[in-house]
Amino acid sequence: MALTARSRKKSRKLRGRTRSMGWGRVGQHRKSGSKGGTGGSGMNKHRKTWMLKYYPNWYGAKGFAPIRNRLLHEKNEISLRDLDELAYDLKKTGNLEGDRIVVNLTEMGYDKLIADGKVYEKLKVIVKEATKKAIEKVKEAGGEVLVEKTSEEEESS
Protein backbone atom coordinates (compact mmCIF):
# COMPACT_ATOMS: atom_id res chain seq x y z
CA MET A 1 0.00 0.00 0.00
CA ALA A 2 2.35 2.69 -1.18
CA LEU A 3 0.66 6.06 -0.86
CA THR A 4 3.38 8.10 -2.50
CA ALA A 5 2.81 9.23 -6.07
CA ARG A 6 4.66 7.43 -8.81
CA SER A 7 7.48 9.48 -10.24
CA ARG A 8 7.51 7.44 -13.42
CA LYS A 9 5.03 5.35 -15.33
CA LYS A 10 4.80 1.66 -14.56
CA SER A 11 5.58 0.91 -18.19
CA ARG A 12 9.06 2.42 -17.69
CA LYS A 13 9.76 -0.41 -15.26
CA LEU A 14 8.47 -3.10 -17.60
CA ARG A 15 11.56 -3.19 -19.78
CA GLY A 16 13.40 -6.06 -21.40
CA ARG A 17 10.18 -7.87 -22.41
CA THR A 18 11.25 -11.04 -20.69
CA ARG A 19 8.94 -13.24 -18.66
CA SER A 20 9.78 -11.56 -15.37
CA MET A 21 10.90 -8.18 -16.75
CA GLY A 22 13.63 -7.82 -14.19
CA TRP A 23 11.49 -8.77 -11.17
CA GLY A 24 13.14 -12.15 -10.62
CA ARG A 25 11.15 -15.36 -10.28
CA VAL A 26 7.69 -15.49 -11.87
CA GLY A 27 5.66 -15.20 -8.66
CA GLN A 28 7.55 -12.24 -7.23
CA HIS A 29 5.83 -8.80 -7.14
CA ARG A 30 2.50 -10.39 -7.89
CA LYS A 31 0.26 -10.72 -4.83
CA SER A 32 -0.40 -8.78 -1.61
CA GLY A 33 2.79 -10.09 -0.03
CA SER A 34 4.74 -7.55 -2.03
CA LYS A 35 2.62 -4.74 -0.60
CA GLY A 36 3.38 -5.72 2.96
CA GLY A 37 -0.15 -6.94 3.63
CA THR A 38 -3.63 -5.52 3.12
CA GLY A 39 -5.51 -2.93 5.15
CA GLY A 40 -3.95 -1.77 8.38
CA SER A 41 -1.42 -4.55 8.67
CA GLY A 42 2.05 -3.60 9.81
CA MET A 43 1.13 -0.26 11.34
CA ASN A 44 3.25 -1.01 14.40
CA LYS A 45 5.86 -2.94 12.43
CA HIS A 46 7.09 -2.23 8.90
CA ARG A 47 4.68 0.67 8.24
CA LYS A 48 5.33 2.46 11.51
CA THR A 49 7.13 5.41 9.92
CA TRP A 50 4.25 5.89 7.47
CA MET A 51 1.76 5.75 10.32
CA LEU A 52 3.69 8.27 12.43
CA LYS A 53 3.96 10.69 9.50
CA TYR A 54 0.53 10.46 7.89
CA TYR A 55 -1.74 9.05 10.61
CA PRO A 56 -0.28 9.81 14.07
CA ASN A 57 -3.64 9.21 15.80
CA TRP A 58 -3.92 5.66 14.48
CA TYR A 59 -3.96 4.14 17.97
CA GLY A 60 -6.19 5.12 20.88
CA ALA A 61 -9.84 5.92 21.44
CA LYS A 62 -11.42 8.42 19.06
CA GLY A 63 -14.70 8.93 20.90
CA PHE A 64 -18.25 8.08 19.94
CA ALA A 65 -21.51 10.01 19.98
CA PRO A 66 -24.62 7.92 19.33
CA ILE A 67 -26.76 9.31 16.51
CA ARG A 68 -30.01 8.98 18.42
CA ASN A 69 -28.79 11.29 21.20
CA ARG A 70 -27.42 13.83 18.76
CA LEU A 71 -30.76 14.03 16.97
CA LEU A 72 -32.69 14.38 20.21
CA HIS A 73 -30.67 17.33 21.45
CA GLU A 74 -30.37 19.25 18.20
CA LYS A 75 -32.47 22.40 18.55
CA ASN A 76 -33.44 24.94 15.95
CA GLU A 77 -32.34 28.20 17.58
CA ILE A 78 -33.01 31.81 16.68
CA SER A 79 -31.09 34.80 18.00
CA LEU A 80 -32.59 38.11 19.09
CA ARG A 81 -30.86 39.75 16.12
CA ASP A 82 -32.70 37.48 13.67
CA LEU A 83 -35.91 37.82 15.67
CA ASP A 84 -35.77 41.61 15.36
CA GLU A 85 -35.46 41.34 11.57
CA LEU A 86 -38.32 38.85 11.52
CA ALA A 87 -40.45 41.15 13.66
CA TYR A 88 -39.78 44.07 11.32
CA ASP A 89 -41.14 42.02 8.40
CA LEU A 90 -44.16 40.86 10.45
CA LYS A 91 -44.94 44.47 11.40
CA LYS A 92 -45.50 45.24 7.70
CA THR A 93 -48.00 42.38 7.38
CA GLY A 94 -49.98 43.71 10.37
CA ASN A 95 -49.38 40.84 12.78
CA LEU A 96 -50.14 43.05 15.83
CA GLU A 97 -51.83 42.68 19.21
CA GLY A 98 -52.25 46.20 20.58
CA ASP A 99 -48.86 47.90 20.25
CA ARG A 100 -46.93 44.61 20.25
CA ILE A 101 -45.89 42.47 17.31
CA VAL A 102 -46.92 38.84 17.80
CA VAL A 103 -44.23 36.33 16.80
CA ASN A 104 -45.09 32.64 17.19
CA LEU A 105 -41.69 30.97 16.84
CA THR A 106 -43.12 27.51 17.57
CA GLU A 107 -45.29 27.67 14.44
CA MET A 108 -42.30 28.92 12.44
CA GLY A 109 -40.27 25.85 13.44
CA TYR A 110 -37.95 27.38 16.04
CA ASP A 111 -37.35 25.62 19.36
CA LYS A 112 -35.23 28.06 21.32
CA LEU A 113 -34.63 31.80 21.64
CA ILE A 114 -31.06 32.82 22.46
CA ALA A 115 -29.76 36.21 23.60
CA ASP A 116 -27.41 37.09 20.74
CA GLY A 117 -28.06 40.68 19.65
CA LYS A 118 -30.74 43.22 20.63
CA VAL A 119 -34.44 43.76 20.12
CA TYR A 120 -35.77 47.22 19.26
CA GLU A 121 -39.46 46.41 18.74
CA LYS A 122 -42.14 45.65 21.34
CA LEU A 123 -42.76 41.94 20.90
CA LYS A 124 -44.97 39.16 22.16
CA VAL A 125 -42.91 36.03 21.53
CA ILE A 126 -44.31 32.50 21.81
CA VAL A 127 -41.57 29.87 21.95
CA LYS A 128 -40.86 26.44 23.49
CA GLU A 129 -37.60 27.45 25.17
CA ALA A 130 -35.66 30.65 25.89
CA THR A 131 -32.59 31.67 27.84
CA LYS A 132 -33.00 33.98 30.86
CA LYS A 133 -30.93 36.68 29.20
CA ALA A 134 -33.11 36.58 26.07
CA ILE A 135 -36.25 36.99 28.15
CA GLU A 136 -34.70 39.93 30.02
CA LYS A 137 -33.70 41.68 26.79
CA VAL A 138 -37.19 41.32 25.30
CA LYS A 139 -38.74 42.69 28.52
CA GLU A 140 -36.32 45.67 28.48
CA ALA A 141 -37.62 46.53 25.01
CA GLY A 142 -41.19 46.51 26.38
CA GLY A 143 -42.23 43.05 25.24
CA GLU A 144 -43.01 39.68 26.74
CA VAL A 145 -42.01 36.07 26.15
CA LEU A 146 -44.42 33.18 26.62
CA VAL A 147 -42.24 30.15 27.30
CA GLU A 148 -43.01 26.49 27.93
CA LYS A 149 -39.72 26.17 29.82
CA THR A 150 -36.40 28.01 30.14
CA SER A 151 -33.14 26.22 29.42
CA GLU A 152 -31.84 26.98 32.93
CA GLU A 153 -34.92 25.37 34.54
CA GLU A 154 -34.44 22.33 32.34
CA GLU A 155 -30.81 21.98 33.39
CA SER A 156 -31.59 22.28 37.10
CA SER A 157 -34.32 19.61 37.00
N, C-alpha and C positions, 0 to 999 in steps of 0.2 A: 504494500500500500504506500507507494511513494507519492507524496503530495506535492513535490516540487515540480515545476514546469519543465518539460523537455526542452533542452537547448537545441537539439537537432531532431530531425525526423527519424522515425523508427527505421525507415527504409535505408538510411545512411549506415545503419548497423548491419543490415542484411546484405553483406557484401561477400563475394567469392562464389555465390550460387552453388555451394556444396550442400550436402544433406543437413549439416548442423550449422552452417554459416558462421563458424568460429565460436560456437557456444559449447563445444565439446561433445559429449555423448548425446544420443538422440533425445533422451528424456529430460535432459537438463534445461532449465529456464522454461518449463512448460506449465507446471501446475502451481497451486497456491504455496507450495513449499519454498518457491523462489521469492515469494513476496514476504516471507516471514510469518505466515499465518493470515487468517481472515479476521475481520472485525477488530476487536480491541485486544487481540492477543499480543503479548510482549510489551505491554505498556510499562511494566516494571522491570523489564529485562532488556531486550535488544532495541526497543523503541523508546527507551526512557528519555533520551535527549530530545526526541521529537515531542514527546508528551510534555516535558518541562518547558519547551519553547512555545508550542502552539496551543497546548491545553493544560495549563498549570493547575487547574481546578478539577482534574480528572478524578481524583480520589476525594472522599469525604461526602457528607450529607449536603444536599442542595436545597432541602426544604420542600414542603408540599402544602398546597392550599386546596382543599376539596372544592370542586366546582359548585356543589349544592350550597355551601356556606357563602361562597362569593356572590352567587346570584341572589341569595336571601338578603344580604346586607347592602347590595348596591342600591343607592337612592338617587332619584332624579332631583337634583338640587337647583335652586334659583337664588341668585344674590339680590341684594337690595338694589344694586345698580341696574340690573336687568329688569327688576320689578318696576322701578321708576319709569323706565322706557316703555314697558308694557302698559303701565297705568296711563301714561301720556296718550298712547294710541287708543285705549279704552275710553278715555275722556271725550275723544272726538266722536265715538259711536254713541255716547250718551248713556253709558253704563253707570248711572249715579244713584245714590240713596241719600237724599238730602244734599249736603255739601261734600260728601265723601264718594270716592270712586270705589265701586265694588269689584274686587278681584278674587275670583274663585280659582285658586291654584290647583285644587284637587281635581276639578273638572278639566283643567288644562293639562293634567298629567304630571304635575310636580308633587314631590313628596315632602320636601323640606325647604324652609326659608333660612338662608344664612346671612350673616351681617357684614357682607362685603360691599362697601359703598354707602351711599346716603339716599334718603327718600325726601323729596321736596313737595310731594302732593299729600293731601289728606286721603288716607286709604282705609278701606275695610277689607282685610285680607282673610280669606278662609283657606286653611292649609292643614295637612295632617300633623306636621312637625315643624317646630321653629326653635332657633337658639334664643337664649335669654336676651342677648345683645341685640338681635334682630327685632325682637318684640319691643325693647326699650327705644330703639331708633324710630320705629314706626309710631310709637306713642308720642315721642318728642315732636314729630311732625304733625301731630294732631289726629292721628288715626288709631285704629284698633286692629288686633289680630285675634281671630277665633281659631284656637288650636285644639286638636284632639289630645296632644301630649307634647311636652317640650323634650328636647334631647337630653337635658340634664336630669329631668325626672326619670327618664327611661334608664339612664345609666345608674342612678342611685337605687332603683328598685330591682 
